[in-house]
């Protein structure tokens, strides 16, 4: 994947510019991040792309020394499953974070 980084977004497109996968995140009032959305194009689902994308997001947060929670249900589960690999990016609020799927920009 050729990862693109924008403010609040990490994503990849194909050679035609079609969105293949995306993670979005927002800065909370306390300065920590919230991963609020993940997406994988249907043609790539079931191939481990979402997990690969979350590794890229986690490494980005590590490099930027950011703490995070996740209201996106997939991201929340992924963070909890990988808490031993990425303890430095996990917010203290991670275990108490309410989750909801974000569809069309709304929870």
C-alpha positions in Angstrom: 0.0 0.0 0.0 1.1 3.5 -0.8 0.0 5.4 2.4 -1.0 9.0 2.3 -1.0 11.2 5.4 -3.2 14.2 5.9 -4.3 16.1 8.9 -6.7 13.6 10.7 -6.5 10.9 8.0 -4.3 8.1 6.8 -5.4 6.4 3.6 -4.5 4.6 0.4 -5.9 4.8 -3.1 -5.4 2.7 -6.2 -3.8 3.8 -9.5 -7.2 5.3 -10.5 -7.5 7.3 -7.4 -10.2 5.1 -5.9 -10.2 4.9 -2.1 -8.9 1.5 -1.0 -8.6 2.0 2.8 -8.8 4.9 5.3 -8.5 5.6 9.0 -9.7 9.0 10.3 -9.0 10.5 13.7 -9.8 13.7 15.5 -8.0 15.5 18.4 -10.0 15.5 21.6 -10.2 18.4 24.0 -7.6 16.8 26.2 -5.1 16.7 23.3 -5.4 13.0 22.7 -6.6 11.4 19.5 -9.8 9.5 18.8 -9.8 7.0 15.8 -13.4 7.6 14.7 -13.5 5.7 11.4 -11.9 2.9 9.5 -12.8 1.8 5.9 -11.5 -0.9 3.6 -12.8 -1.2 0.0 -14.9 -4.3 -0.5 -12.4 -5.7 -3.0 -9.7 -5.9 -0.3 -11.8 -7.1 2.7 -10.8 -10.3 4.3 -7.1 -9.9 3.3 -5.7 -8.3 6.5 -5.7 -4.8 5.0 -7.5 -3.2 8.0 -5.0 -4.7 10.4 -2.1 -3.4 8.2 -3.7 0.0 8.2 -4.0 0.0 12.0 -0.3 -0.8 12.3 0.5 2.2 10.1 -1.8 4.4 12.3 -0.2 3.1 15.5 3.3 3.6 14.2 2.3 7.2 13.2 0.9 7.9 16.6 4.1 6.4 18.2 6.3 8.6 16.0 4.3 11.7 16.8 4.1 10.7 20.6 0.3 10.8 20.5 -2.1 9.0 22.8 -5.3 7.6 21.4 -8.7 6.0 22.1 -11.0 4.7 19.4 -14.8 5.2 19.0 -14.6 3.1 15.8 -15.5 -0.4 16.9 -12.8 -2.1 14.7 -10.1 0.3 15.8 -11.1 -0.1 19.5 -10.9 -3.9 19.3 -7.6 -3.8 17.4 -6.0 -1.4 20.0 -7.2 -3.7 22.9 -5.8 -6.8 21.1 -2.4 -5.1 20.6 -2.1 -3.2 23.8 1.1 -5.0 24.7 2.7 -3.9 21.4 1.6 -0.3 21.6 1.2 0.6 25.3 2.8 4.0 24.6 0.0 5.2 22.4 -2.9 4.0 24.5 -4.9 6.6 26.4 -5.9 5.7 30.0 -9.5 6.1 28.7 -9.1 3.3 26.1 -10.8 0.6 28.2 -13.7 2.9 29.0 -14.2 4.3 25.5 -17.7 4.1 24.1 -17.7 2.8 20.5 -20.0 3.3 17.6 -19.7 2.6 13.9 -19.3 5.8 11.9 -21.3 5.6 8.7 -21.5 8.5 6.2 -19.7 10.7 8.7 -22.2 10.1 11.6 -22.3 7.8 14.6 
